[in-house]
């Protein structure tokens, strides 16, 4: 099973046509006529639907077994993460209600988590990260109940990789104008991003400043929220701290530029 999944991971890597073929019906995928083979024909019996069911089954085992094997889970999610870059596959994700599992598996609010749960959280963040590179992926993430809260919770953990993935997901969504009102309606989004600007690693800080700048652009509501004295003070402190660093890393230099632009926009 794992060998077959790994083969499909290689088959779908950076190949939209291959990804789409997994979302279509088996008859379309095996047709001898080339045009039909490339044509997307959604079907509930598609190979993608089978992989989704496998990922759901392995996720349930990861949560219930004391020492679950994680090989199939990791490989299935690696394939799904590839497929998240395909519009046709994203459509199957949504129609199958697969994305709703994120809140069920990764937002229990537990303080002590097993290794399997931590692995599952990372796999979901990888998948959501690829979803966040498309505007329809943004809409899917925002429509899943408590998804943003779950992303912020995972990004607030002590795991550096979780922080980077979660912050990049939010940053990608902040760049799309229709998302801004929905993100700003969640007070924890600005709190999380400002917190990462203040105390995140260089990479996380760079993504957080980029997210704030994108959120602020052409948004009066964002400007009003960011003009709070405590937030302005934290942004100025972060900027001054980076200015004092000599030499600054490329990511620190980017954060400095972003913060400078943010301060200019807040004064206008």
N, C-alpha and C positions, 0 to 999 in steps of 0.2 A: 504493500500500500504506500509506504513512504517513498519507495523508489519511483512509483508512478507519479506521486505528487511532486517530487523533486524534478522529474522530467517535465511536468507541466509548468513548473516555475521557470525553468530554462526556456521553454517554448513560448511563454507569454511575456518574458522580460523585454521591455521596450519595443513591444510589437502590438499595436492596437488591433490589427486584423486577427491575430491569434487570440487576443483577449475576447474579442467579439464572438469568435467561433465557439468559445466555451459558454457564452450566454445564450446561444441559439439552440434550436432543436437538434437532436442527433441526426435526423434525416437531412437537415441542411448542411451539417458538418461533414457528412459522408457522401454527399451528392457527387456524381462524376462530372457534372457540369460546373466549370469554374465560376461563372457568375453567381450561380445559386449557392455555391460553397462560401462565397464571401458576403452573401446577403444575410443580415441579421433577422432571425425568425424566433422571437421569444417563445419559450415553451416551459411549462412547469417541470418537465422531465429533463431539462438541460443539465449538462455536466456541472455547471456552476451551482445549480440547486442542490446537487448531490454533495458538493464540497461544503456548502453552507450547512447542510444537515450534519455532516461529519464534524465540522468545527463546533456546532452546538452540542453535539453528543460528547465530544472530548472536553468541552468547557464544563459541562455538568459533572463529568468524572473528576475533573481537576478540583472542583469545589466540594465534592462529597468523599472522595477517597483520601486516605491518610498519606499515601505515597504514590500518587498517580504517575504513570509514564507520560511524559510531556512531548515526546517526539512527534507523534501525529498532530497534536495540537499546534505546535510551533510550525510544522510544515504546511498544515492546512491554512493557517493564518498568513504565512508568508505568501502563499498563492493568492489568497483573497486580497492581500495588500497590493500585489501586482495588478490584480483585476480592478481595484478601486480607481485606477487611472482611466478606465474605459467607461464611456457614457452608457453603453448598453449594459454593462455589468453593474453599474451603479443603479440603474433602473431595476435590475433583478434584486439587488440588495434591499431597495426600498419596498418593492412589492411583496417580498417574502417576510417583511417586518424584522429582518435580521438585525438591523441597527438598534432596535429597541433593547436588544440583549445587553448593550453596553451599560445601561443604568442598572440592570439586574445583576450583572457579574462584577462591575467595577465601582459601584457607588453605594456600598453597604455602610460606609462610615466607620468601619472597624479600625481600631488602633493597632491590634495585633493581627497580622495577616500571614498566611502560610506562604511558602516559596511558590507554590503553584498559582496562588492568587496574584502575587506580585508579577509573575511571568505573564499571566493573562492580562493584567493591566497594561504591561508594556506592549503586548501584541495588539491590543485594542488601540492604543495611542498611535502605533505605527500605521494601522489601517485608517484611522481618522485623519492622520497627517496627510496621507495620500488623497483622501476624500477632500481635504481642505484646499487642494490645488485647483479645484473647479468651483464655479459659482453654483451649479446644481448640487454639488457636494456640500457647500455651505448651507443651502436650504435644508438638506436632509439632516445635517447635524443639529441645526436650530430647531427643527420640528420634533426631534426626539426629546421626550420629556426628561428634564433634569440633566441633559447632556452637558450643557455649559458648566453647570455646578460640578458635575463629575470630572470634567477636564480640569477645572480649577483645583478641585480637591487633590487630584493626582499630581498636578503641577506644584502644589504646596507641600508635597512630601519631601523627604530628605534625599531622594534619588535624583541625581543630576540628570540622567537620561530622561526621566519623567518630566522634569522641569523644562528641558529643552524642547521635547516633543509637544507638551501642552502649550507652551508659550508660542511656538511656531504655528500651531493650529489656530490660536486666537489671533495671532498677527495676520495670518492669511485671511481670516474672516473680516478683520478690521479694514482691509484694503477695499472691500466691496461696499459701495455706498448704501445699498438697500439693507445691509446687515447692521448698520451703525445704531439705529434706533433700538433694535432688539437687544443688542449687546449692552447699550447704555441703560436699558431698562433693568438690567441685572447689576445691582450696585457692587457686587463682588468682583466684576470684571475689572473696573478701574482700580479697585483696591488691590487686586492680585498683580496687575501690571505695574502699578506704582511700587508695590512691595518688591518686585523683581528688579526694578530700576534701582531701588535703594540698596538691596542686599544680594542680588543674584550674581552668578558667575559672569565672566566677560561675555560669553556667548548668549546667555539668557538675558542679560542686561541689554545687549545690542538688539535682540528681537523684541524685547519689551518696549524700548524707546521707539523702535520702528512702528510697533503696533499703536502706541500713543500718538505718534505723529500722523499716522494714517487715519486714526479715529478722529483726530482734531481737525483734519483738513475738511473745509466746507461744512462744518457741523457746529452750529451755535450751542447746541445742548452740550456737546463734549467740551466746548470752551468754557461754558458756565461751570461744569463739574470740575474741570481741572484748575479753575481759578480759585478754588478753596485755598485759604492761606496755608493750611498744613501740607497740601499737595504741592503748592508752589515752592514752599520751603524745602521739601524733600527733593524736588527736581533741581533746585539751585544747588543744594548740598552735593547731589550726585554729580552735577556738572563740575563744580569746583574740585571735587575729589579726583575726577578724571584729568582736569587741567593740570593738577599738581604731579601727575604721573609722567615721568620722563625716563626712558622713552615709553610712549603708549603703544599698545598692541593695535593691529588693524581694527579689531572689533571695538576696542576702547575708543579709537579715533572715530569710528562710525557712531558710537553712542554719543560722543561729544558733539558731533555734527547734528545728530537728531535732537539732542537736548537743546542745542542752540536754536534750531529751527522752531522747536516747541515754545521756547521762551519768547521768541519774536512774535509768533502767532498769538500767544496769550496777551501780548501788549497791544495788539491791534484791535 
